Amino acid sequence: MSEKVYVTGVGIISAIGNNIAETLKSLKDQRSGIGNLSYVNSRHKDQLSVGEVKNSNEQLMQLKGLQKGRKQTRTSLLGIHAAREALISAGIDNIKEFRTGIISATSVGGMGIVENHYKDYFDIQKKGEFLEYIPTLDCGDSTERIADDLGIKDYISTISTACSSSANSIMFGARLIKMGLLDRVVVGGTDSLSRYTINGFLSLKILDKDPCKPFDGLRKGLNLGEGAGFIVLESEKSAKKKEILCELSGYGNSNDAFHQTASSPDGAGAFLAMQKSFQVSGLSPNKIDYINAHGTGTEVNDLSEGLAIERIFGNNVPPVSSTKAFTGHTLAAAGGIEAVLSVLAIKYNTIYPNLNHSNNMPELCFTPEKSFLTNKSVNHVLSNSFGFGGNTSSLIFSKL
């Protein structure tokens, strides 16, 4: 049993960098990773703005010294990339020293490569290596490949609850540690862009062809993205004598059951998730120094989340920003990537800018933070992740 759950390592790859150092530089320089689509063969290639990782699959394999013989999907490659960095960051070189698990999130798994062979699968006489990718459609495939790469065997699980997936994997990992079932857990998520995802969101008519504008009065929708973000959670026992980045002090999940793809207009689910996270942490809202919002840039999400934030914080809303104008919306990986950014905000006492904001939303009283702030006292960060189906989750990270 462990009363406290500590964060000892972080790893990330996204449109704004292949690692922590590159990511921090992009944030400081206010350089967005949103641009044209390069690695997905889509008829919409020149019409969309996306947050794509700036490496081909071959380059990702070379960067990590992976063998060419083994078939890897882009989703698993991104996950291996970030999870390795998280493990190194946590100073873990003996995976067997403590009971160690991994909980990874993804929404599409290996869809990005399987969809390229869609017509081949109708020919039952046809043979080829494309058949080897069928199992990658199981979301658990990428988790198992990441676990194999890290040598983790004690506990392996996958969560797929759309855009709240990674936050839920973090929450689940913390509960396993608190119940004494594991000593440490690598938690987060990974997702890659695919035609399946792009066409699905186009059918919902919630994509902005230009760089997205979260919490802007003239916002038009989101930009899809890809990447991976993982953190290492440890018990008091396994984290002893180690550098501790912060504590995961609170978490909450709810479901407003309003609509398959839309948040409830009044933000009921978001409110309940944040409220639960405060109950778990024992903190009051006035202790929060920064909110890393879900902030997709869609008309519905930003209004729903904004109203929920105002309901929780009243007239004392702390600095709020969405980092999705940097990375795009990375779906199941979003909660992991934004957890990493929240931990870094505490470590470096920084608050990130909400890019592309010009006009306040008339329904809300707060203006998102538009500057990169340094030398701020950042002791507690609230991170929101909301998914389709009304699945909403909030995490609170706290400085020790």
Secondary structure, DSSP 4 states (H G I P E B T S, - for coil): --S--EEEEEEEEBTTBSSHHHHHHHHHHT----B---SS--TTTTT--BB--SS-HHHHHHHHT--TTS---HHHHHHHHHHHHHHHHTT---TTSS-EEEEEE-SSTTHHHHGGGTTGGG-TT--SGGGGGGGGGSTHHHHHHHHHHHT--SEEEEE--GGGHHHHHHHHHHHHHHTTS-SEEEEEEEE---HHHHHHHHHHT-B-SSPP-TT-TT---B-BB-EEEEEEEE-TTTTTTS---EEEEEEEEEE----SSS--TT-HHHHHHHHHHHHHHT--GGG--EEE----S-HHHHHHHHHHHHHHHTT----EE--HHHH-B-GGGHHHHHHHHHHHHHHHT-B---TT--S--TT-S-----S-B-S----EEEEEEE-GGGEEEEEEEE--
